[in-house]
Amino acid sequence: MQDPKLEIQMLHDRVMVKPDATGERRSGAGIVIPATAEIAKRLLWGEVSGVGNYVRTVKVGDRVLFARDDQYEVDVRGETYLVLRERELHAVATEQTEHGTGLYL
């Protein structure tokens, strides 16, 4: 008997995020920086995959900036996701805002 496919529904103010590939990085000059190099606390980008009923500022598909410290990690069908509270998000990347920073990805 196969396992049934169940939909995951996030609760309350929880957000499920699929982190971007966090392997090695490249500096502006093209030098490869291994994933094990820890220079400073680094924020990560990820894509929102699910939101709870009380989440107000993000929706599924948004790119968000967050810290990986003390987050809960879960594997769903071989994919790794992080579960965090909405207040733990630092920024949302949007096409245009009324009072943005003027920075673009």
C-alpha positions in Angstrom: 0.0 0.0 0.0 1.4 3.4 -1.0 1.5 6.3 1.4 -1.3 8.8 0.7 -0.3 12.3 -0.4 -1.3 14.7 2.4 -1.5 18.5 2.1 0.5 20.4 4.7 -1.3 23.3 6.3 0.8 25.6 8.4 -0.7 26.8 11.7 -0.9 30.2 13.3 2.0 32.5 12.4 4.3 29.8 11.0 5.9 30.1 7.7 7.5 27.2 5.8 10.5 28.3 3.7 12.6 26.4 1.1 16.1 27.8 1.5 18.1 28.6 -1.6 21.1 26.4 -2.3 23.5 27.3 0.4 26.6 25.4 -0.8 29.7 27.3 -1.7 29.5 31.0 -2.6 31.6 33.2 -4.8 33.1 36.6 -3.9 32.7 39.6 -6.2 36.1 38.7 -7.8 34.9 35.1 -8.5 36.8 33.4 -5.7 35.0 30.3 -4.4 34.1 30.5 -0.7 33.3 27.0 0.8 30.1 26.5 2.8 32.2 25.6 5.8 33.8 29.1 5.9 32.1 31.1 8.7 33.0 34.8 8.4 30.0 36.3 10.3 26.4 35.5 11.0 24.9 35.4 7.6 21.3 35.8 6.5 19.8 33.5 3.9 17.3 33.9 1.1 14.5 31.4 0.6 11.1 30.9 -1.0 7.9 30.7 1.0 6.2 27.4 0.5 3.4 27.6 3.0 1.9 30.1 5.5 -0.4 29.9 8.5 -3.7 31.7 9.0 -2.3 34.5 11.0 0.6 35.4 8.6 0.0 38.9 7.3 3.0 40.2 5.3 4.1 37.3 3.1 2.4 34.8 0.8 3.4 31.6 -1.0 6.0 32.2 -3.6 7.6 35.3 -2.0 11.4 35.4 -1.5 12.3 36.2 2.1 15.5 36.9 4.1 16.0 35.1 7.4 18.6 33.8 9.8 19.1 30.1 9.9 19.9 30.1 13.6 17.5 28.1 15.8 15.1 27.2 13.0 13.3 23.9 12.7 14.2 21.8 9.7 11.9 19.3 8.2 12.2 16.9 5.2 9.2 16.5 3.0 9.6 13.9 0.2 13.4 14.4 0.1 13.2 18.2 0.1 14.5 20.3 3.1 12.3 23.1 4.4 12.6 25.4 7.4 9.7 26.3 9.7 9.8 29.7 11.4 7.6 32.4 12.8 6.6 35.4 10.6 8.4 37.7 13.0 11.7 35.9 12.3 11.7 37.1 8.7 13.9 40.1 8.1 12.8 41.2 4.6 10.6 40.3 1.6 11.8 40.7 -2.0 9.1 42.3 -4.1 9.0 43.9 -7.5 8.1 47.3 -6.2 7.1 48.9 -2.9 6.0 52.4 -1.8 8.9 52.9 0.5 11.6 50.5 -0.4 15.4 50.5 0.0 16.2 51.1 -3.6 18.1 47.8 -3.6 17.2 45.0 -6.1 18.2 41.4 -6.4 
